[in-house]
């Protein structure tokens, strides 16, 4: 374990119920990150999606992958002081080639695997995949930018 949920909250501004990464297990600055989210029936999203057939929404999977990518971007900025980082935030710019392959349900563990495709200045382009039990459940190309708050 590299970062637990408390550590992640020190990196990202997201909080319950919208913090969608529970742990970071691997990180290679500027290149790769892996983390996971445990999907629980107690999450409020399942009250409406769907009451008698709970499916974790694809948009939440995308957001979780983006949050993991945000951790990667922040932790790759080794030439930036902690004080400067606290004045920054990561904004989504685009989502391309999104595909949802297998429904995610309560009890699943979503494993996010994010690779850097390109990085120039404040802009990050990422190849993101989410897995459950070793099978790809979702994938997308994400673009994000680190900006001042």
MOFENGI-V572956 format. One record per helix or strand of 3 or more residues. SS is the DSSP state (~ for helix, > for strand). FROM is the first residue (numbers start at 1). TO is the last residue. If there is no record, write none. Layout:
ss = [SS | SS]
from = [FROM | FROM]
to = [TO | TO]
This chain:
ss = [~ | > | > | ~ | ~ | ~ | > | > | > | >]
from = [5 | 23 | 32 | 44 | 58 | 82 | 88 | 109 | 123 | 135]
to = [11 | 28 | 38 | 47 | 75 | 85 | 100 | 120 | 132 | 148]
